[in-house]
Amino acid sequence: MIQFILNNKIIKTSSNSGMTLLDFIREKEQLKGTKIGCREGDCGACTVLVGTLNKNKISYQSITSCIYPLGNANGKHIVTIEGINLTQDLNSVQQSLSDNHATQCGFCTPGFVVSLTGYVLRN
């Protein structure tokens, strides 16, 4: 049994531990903000944050979920674009991207937002 927190939801699953986290997020949990891009870990469209508890503090790291096995999520906090969105307003990363016209077609934008959020959390 694999157990972790996905955004603010406790997940307990017996899904194949070798399944990619990307496929679990999109197909099992129907969270479509995490995009399928290259499936090789290069483009960043599938970026999520992985929170790990260390010395009573959670540290977050950006990872490409297309090459991250679901089994590695056990005991972690996984945050997708849906988990960092505010209900009424843009968060500071989203607002900065908007203010600076820093998007193109928008397909990769969720991955950029998640990655930049991870950077802000670490710094």
SULVEN-V584665 format. One record per residue. N is the residue number from 0. RES is the residue in one letter. D_FIRST is the distance of its C-alpha to the first C-alpha in Angstrom with 2 decimals. Layout:
n->N res->RES d_first->D_FIRST
n->N res->RES d_first->D_FIRST
//
This chain:
n->0 res->M d_first->0.00
n->1 res->I d_first->3.81
n->2 res->Q d_first->6.43
n->3 res->F d_first->10.07
n->4 res->I d_first->13.42
n->5 res->L d_first->15.15
n->6 res->N d_first->18.81
n->7 res->N d_first->18.95
n->8 res->K d_first->15.97
n->9 res->I d_first->12.69
n->10 res->I d_first->9.88
n->11 res->K d_first->6.57
n->12 res->T d_first->5.70
n->13 res->S d_first->4.93
n->14 res->S d_first->8.00
n->15 res->N d_first->9.46
n->16 res->S d_first->8.90
n->17 res->G d_first->12.69
n->18 res->M d_first->13.50
n->19 res->T d_first->15.59
n->20 res->L d_first->14.85
n->21 res->L d_first->18.18
n->22 res->D d_first->17.34
n->23 res->F d_first->14.25
n->24 res->I d_first->16.56
n->25 res->R d_first->19.49
n->26 res->E d_first->18.32
n->27 res->K d_first->15.27
n->28 res->E d_first->16.50
n->29 res->Q d_first->20.16
n->30 res->L d_first->21.17
n->31 res->K d_first->24.03
n->32 res->G d_first->25.59
n->33 res->T d_first->23.67
n->34 res->K d_first->25.85
n->35 res->I d_first->25.65
n->36 res->G d_first->28.43
n->37 res->C d_first->28.85
n->38 res->R d_first->25.30
n->39 res->E d_first->26.54
n->40 res->G d_first->25.86
n->41 res->D d_first->29.57
n->42 res->C d_first->30.51
n->43 res->G d_first->28.25
n->44 res->A d_first->27.90
n->45 res->C d_first->24.09
n->46 res->T d_first->24.12
n->47 res->V d_first->21.62
n->48 res->L d_first->21.41
n->49 res->V d_first->18.70
n->50 res->G d_first->19.16
n->51 res->T d_first->18.50
n->52 res->L d_first->19.59
n->53 res->N d_first->22.34
n->54 res->K d_first->24.94
n->55 res->N d_first->24.26
n->56 res->K d_first->24.75
n->57 res->I d_first->22.53
n->58 res->S d_first->23.78
n->59 res->Y d_first->23.16
n->60 res->Q d_first->23.51
n->61 res->S d_first->24.19
n->62 res->I d_first->22.28
n->63 res->T d_first->22.69
n->64 res->S d_first->19.50
n->65 res->C d_first->20.84
n->66 res->I d_first->20.24
n->67 res->Y d_first->17.17
n->68 res->P d_first->14.00
n->69 res->L d_first->11.04
n->70 res->G d_first->9.10
n->71 res->N d_first->12.01
n->72 res->A d_first->11.33
n->73 res->N d_first->8.68
n->74 res->G d_first->10.85
n->75 res->K d_first->13.61
n->76 res->H d_first->15.86
n->77 res->I d_first->16.52
n->78 res->V d_first->19.94
n->79 res->T d_first->21.50
n->80 res->I d_first->25.16
n->81 res->E d_first->24.47
n->82 res->G d_first->23.19
n->83 res->I d_first->26.40
n->84 res->N d_first->28.85
n->85 res->L d_first->31.09
n->86 res->T d_first->32.02
n->87 res->Q d_first->35.77
n->88 res->D d_first->36.66
n->89 res->L d_first->35.71
n->90 res->N d_first->34.09
n->91 res->S d_first->36.31
n->92 res->V d_first->34.92
n->93 res->Q d_first->35.34
n->94 res->Q d_first->38.78
n->95 res->S d_first->39.89
n->96 res->L d_first->38.95
n->97 res->S d_first->40.84
n->98 res->D d_first->43.82
n->99 res->N d_first->44.22
n->100 res->H d_first->43.75
n->101 res->A d_first->40.94
n->102 res->T d_first->39.26
n->103 res->Q d_first->40.26
n->104 res->C d_first->38.80
n->105 res->G d_first->35.76
n->106 res->F d_first->33.05
n->107 res->C d_first->31.91
n->108 res->T d_first->32.76
n->109 res->P d_first->29.27
n->110 res->G d_first->28.14
n->111 res->F d_first->31.31
n->112 res->V d_first->30.78
n->113 res->V d_first->27.24
n->114 res->S d_first->28.51
n->115 res->L d_first->31.58
n->116 res->T d_first->29.64
n->117 res->G d_first->27.63
n->118 res->Y d_first->31.02
n->119 res->V d_first->32.46
n->120 res->L d_first->29.64
n->121 res->R d_first->30.15
n->122 res->N d_first->33.92
//
